[in-house]
């Protein structure tokens, strides 16, 4: 099972420590592309602060992120699973997993990034600010930039179920294709409520991240490693999830699964 996650906008501070070793990151097929993005980002943030903030889409309160990016080559690095914070990662709770579940997380989770392309949770990276939606001079839109590099580097690591929990911006960086697409499942979180005596459903926005984080955690803790979307559909009810198949996958489209909840938190 390979689980594709978005990163978090907010990140834990790098702190002191050994700097980034770019060649030591997993998925070495992405190293050259990572180096180009890293070089471009550091160069941008070492110049005009206002221009850098505009390119990165930073509000006035986040201008300090420009200086952080300028120092990426010397900043302390720590495991990506500790760097990424936010709703999904809080619900996932990597730090509280037991040794066996954490080992499964190291093998299964792949976090997509505008700067790194994709990393494992054990990859040591510094804290940074660079979303996939950025148009980074001179490379252009990062979603499109990463597509060619990931097309060759990622299919080899996806030999079973691909559970794609990324937002659309990060999904643009790698799109499973062909036979692989047929064993890829996306998840939509729907809230079901009774309104005037009628059951109605609505798509959950912000809190869908928490539901997805808990879902992944529960799979890891249970040691469930479904190899196909069908097996995932069979496994989730035993973990307390109500799941429905909205669309079955083919060589042209991924499976779409709906997780139905009555409460959001």
N, C-alpha and C positions, 0 to 999 in steps of 0.2 A: 504494500500500500504506500502510495506517495500522496502526501497532503500538501497542497499549494496554498500558502497564506499570503495575505498582504502584510506589509510592515505596519508600524504605528507612526503617526506623525511625531508624537512626542517620544523622546528617547532618554534613557538614563545617561547621566554625565559619564564621560570616559574616565576621568580621574587619572592618577599616576599609573604607570605600568609600561610594559614592553610595547613599542609602537607596532603598527600594522605590518605584517609580512604578507604582501600581496600574493606571492607565489605559494603560500601555505594554505590558502583558502581551498575549500572543496570545489569540484567542478572546474578543474584546471583549463578546460577548453574555453572558459570565459576570461582567463587572465589578461590577454591582450586588450580585449574590449574594456575590462575593468580599469586597466592602466590608463587608457585614453580618457575615460570619463573622469577618473580621479584627477588626472593632470589638468583637464579642462576646468573642473570645479574649483580646484585650488587656485588656478590662475585667475579665474573670474573673481573669486572672493578675496584675493590678495590685491585687487585693484580698487576701483571705484565702489564704495560700499552701497551707495544709492542704486547704482546700476545692477549690482549683484542682487540686492534685495528685490528689485523689480523683476529680474529674470527668474528668481526663485519663488516669487509670489509671497514674500514675507511682509507681514504687517509691521508697523513701527515698533510694536512691542517685541518683535522677534528679530530685530536687527543684530542682536548679539550672535545669532546663528551664522552670520557671515564670517565673523572672526573665528568661530569654531571650525567652519569649513576650511578657512585659510590655514589652520594648523593641523589638518588631518594627517600629514606625513609624520608628525612627531607626537601626536596625541596617544595616550595609552589605549590599548585595545583590550576588549573583554569579550566573552562569548556572546554571540548575537542574541541568544535566548535571554540574556540579562540586559542587553541594550534596548530591545524592543519592549515598550510598555503599552498602556492603553487598554481599552475595553476587552478586546479579544484576548490579549495576552494575560490580562488579569484573570479572566475566566479560565483560561488554559492552565494557569498556575504551575508553570514548569518547575519552579523552585521547590514545590511541595510534592512533586512526584517521587515515588520510591525508585530505587535504582533500576529495577527491571522496566518500569514504565518510562523512565527517562531515557534508557537505552533505546527503547522503541521510538521515542520522540526524535532522538538523534538520527535514526535511520529513515524515519518517515517524513519528517517535516522539512519543507523547503520554503523559505521566506523570500519573496520577490522584493526587489529594491531598485530605485532609480539609479543608485550609485554602483551597486555590486552586481546587478542582474538578478542573481538568486544566491542565497547562502543557506548552509545548514545552521542549526542553532548552536553548534559547537564551534563554528568559525569565529575567530577573534577579530572584531572590527571596532573602530572608534565610533563614537557618537557623531552624527552628521545630520544635515538637512538638505534633502534633494529628492523631491517626489518624482514619480514616473511621468507626471504631466508636464514637467519642465522642458522647455526648448533651450538646450544648453549650447552656447556658442563654443566651437564651430560645428558641433555634432548634430544639432537639430533636436527634434522631438525624441525623447529618450525611449518612449514606447516603441517607436519604429526602429530606433537605433539598435535596441536589444534583440529585436526579432531575428535578425540574421545569425547572431552569435548563439542564441539559445536553440535555434532550429537544429544545430548540429550537436550541441553539448547536452541537451536534456533528454531526448528520447531514449538514450541508453540507460538512464537511471529509472525509467518508468516501465517496469516489467509486469505490473499487475494493475490493480485498481488505481486510478488517479482521482482523488477527491479534490476538486477545484473550489476553494472558498475565497478566491481573490475578488476584489472589486474590479469594475470594468477597466479602469486605468491600468492596473497591474496585469490583468488578463491579456492586455494588448501586447505585452512583452514576450509572450509565448503562447501559441495556440496549438494544442495537440491536434494531430491530423491523422486521417486514414484509420487504420485498425485501432490505433491508440485512442482516437476520439470516441470510438464505440465503447471503450471501457473507462471513459471519463464521466464523472458525475458532478454536477453543480447542485448547490442547495439554496433554496429560497425559504425564508422563514415567514410564515403566515400566522396572524393572530385571528382566532375564531371567537366571536362574541355574539351574544343574543341581543338584538336591537328590535324592540317592539314585537317580541315574540318570534322574530326571524333570525336564523343564524347567518351571520355575515362574516366575511373574511377580508382582511386587509394586509398588505405587505408591511412587514416590520422593517423600519429603517435603522435607526441608531442601535437599538437593542438586538438586532440580528447578529451583531458581532459577538455579544455575550453568549447567545445561544450557540453559535458556531464554535466558540472557544470551549464551552462546556461539552459539546458533542465530541470534539476531538479529544479532550481530556478523558471522557468516559470510555472512548474506544481504546486509548492508550492504557488506562488503568485496568480495563477488563482483559487486556491482551488480545482483543479482537483484531484480526488482520484479514479482513475480507479481500478476496482477490478480484472480484467483479462487482459491478453495481448491484446485480441481483443479490449477491451475498451481503452487501451493505444494507440493502432494504430488509433482508431477513434478520440482520444483527441488531439494528437500531431499536426495534420494539422491546427486545429483552433488556435494553439499557434505559427504558422509560420514555422513548421518543415515539411520537405518532408520525409516521412518514407515509407519504403517498407518491406514487410515480406519476408525475405530470407529463413526462415524455420519455419514451425509451430511446436509447442511443442507437446511432447507426454510424456508418463510415462518413456521414456528412454532418452529424450533430451529436453533441454530448447528451447524456441522460440529464433530465431535470427532475430533481426530487424536491418535494415540498415537505418541510417539517412544520407541523401544525401545533401551535401553542394556544393556551387560553389566557395566560398571563405573561407579561413581559417584565423582565428584571435583569 
